[in-house]
Amino acid sequence: MSAIDDSPIIGIDLGTTNSVVAAYIDGRIRVLEEQGTGLLPSVVGVSADGKLLIGQAAKNQLVAFPERTLASVKRRMGEAVNLKMADEEYSPQEISAMILRRLKDRAEQVLGRPATRAVITVPAFFDEGQRQATREAGELAGLTIERIINEPTAAALVYHAGQTGRRHLVIYDLGGGTFDVSIVRMEDGVVEVLSSKGDTKLGGDDFDTLLMENVAERFSSEHGVDLTENASTRWRLLQACERAKRELSQHAFTRVSEEFIAEVDGKPLSLDVRIDRHEYEELINPLVERTIRCVDEALNDASLTTSQIDELILVGGSSRTPLVRQRLLQELHHEAHWAVNPDLAVALGAATQAAMQSGASVGPVLVDVATHTLGIECARGSRFNPTIGYAPILHRNSPLPARHEDTFSTMFSDQEEAEIRVFQGESPNLQYNKELGSFRLSGLNKSAEADGSIVVRFELTLDGTLSVTAVERLTGITKSLKIRNALTSQSEATHDSAVERLGMMFSDSDDVVASEVGVSDAGIETGEGRVDGPHSTLLMRVEKVRSDASDEDAEDIDRLLQAIEEAEQRGDQELVDSIRSELEDLLFYIEG
Ligand code: AMP
């Protein structure tokens, strides 16, 4: 009989921004949802007619009626303060109890029976007073608190419950309002937090504010109106920027558009601003760097070096930010392990602990993830001395369904065609990865800027179907490729039969969708990435023969490449063609 049948213990992540409840059901740890979401905004309020509001309804009235609404109460836990809400005063424990009560009710509805026992998580830096306050909140909500566990411990349990052996993990937790990083040692089921560093005033909310200020500044310089002056307009803008921020985790650019957001001389003004991911990353970079310094300090405090770290686990909604993952990869040389939704990981861990406490034998939480990294071929470095490389677009372990896009540049300004070759695998060296398919994006605009001119989007569904779409941003020319079974192991079958088995399906569409696409030269891992063009086959041949060529031949190759570049810069196409053919002859001779 499963543990849930005799005595359900629920796991609760009582968060600053959102709270989540999970439980062990039929042999699996599950997040308990309401109206299609597991996240309950940690906001409490009182409506105009005196009704208690918890969650989204309270969040909706936060700006309009701040005197009747309370948010981010977690920051006040352990303080002897009274918080005012609609003329009544409440302790932080009482407000937290209302959120916990709501989660308890949700659990009872889903489980169909009373849920009176819980494991609750708290940040590793919470002191005894803050832990005690959390315990009290639980009891006020009618829960027996079986255990309070650290959030990083919970996150570690999600992946390693019941495993043996010693592992060191970095748990990087960037939420809406707080950041913390912990170094955790797991040994034969025992989890120990070796060090923890954080900043209780740093999170995704700050990213929203920076973006909002940037957008407001642009609007103000164009229209002379400050959108941040009026509280409700400011709120509307902030919400729009938060949405844009999420979009930028998946797309290379987005727009912040709000109709009739201001008025000048009785005339309504609308907002429509384009934001490229790299512009946004410049804004948030100082904040991301602050978190990276904390990671270094935490490693120092734990007396560990990066080479002793076995795994990096991302927690908190804001850890989805690509810049975060990119910086952590540079710093720790580890791809993040985020096989579960980062904003649900802590609750899943709490429920894992709860299940273990009930005597259930649970392993790591299983979710559907991308089993391989998927990307495209690209060239890096200078145009005339490129190296052919691999630009990952969807990373291994991304939860499914997954969607991500990056921007690439054509190699030459007069390029009319780009070949998109899709690969699966983990090696930076393309030849060790498996090619899944390819297609050509033809009819490119010759006068278009080469930089950031092509957006390549990968979408991977739960059934392993990969859709690759390439769009030229200026003209909107689009072409896509569908690959079935994109998750099949690389070791299976040979290249040719794999391609056949994958059942590639091309679909052409020349729809002009220019308004939906745009430029960004800020590819995440592929800032310098260039997709192949007419010269690229030639350049690949150069790449292949260069190592075998004599010094003299290599010098000749470089001289000719240089000459092509100069002729290109002068716009002398005839000369380009003639030097090209000279180079081709030379390559033919060396290859022979
Ligand atoms: P949490 O406190 O863990 O619930 O995290 C909430 C924060 O994560 C908020 O600031 C959200 O705006 C942010 N967030 C959620 N999804 C994304 C995303 N896809 N990209 C960037 N930030 C996100």
Boltz pocket constraint, residues with backbone or C-beta under 6 A from the ligand:
constraints:
  - pocket:
      binder: B
      contacts: [[A, 15], [A, 16], [A, 17], [A, 18], [A, 174], [A, 175], [A, 176], [A, 177], [A, 203], [A, 204], [A, 205], [A, 242], [A, 245], [A, 246], [A, 247], [A, 249], [A, 315], [A, 316], [A, 317], [A, 318], [A, 319], [A, 320], [A, 321], [A, 342], [A, 343]]
      max_distance: 6.0
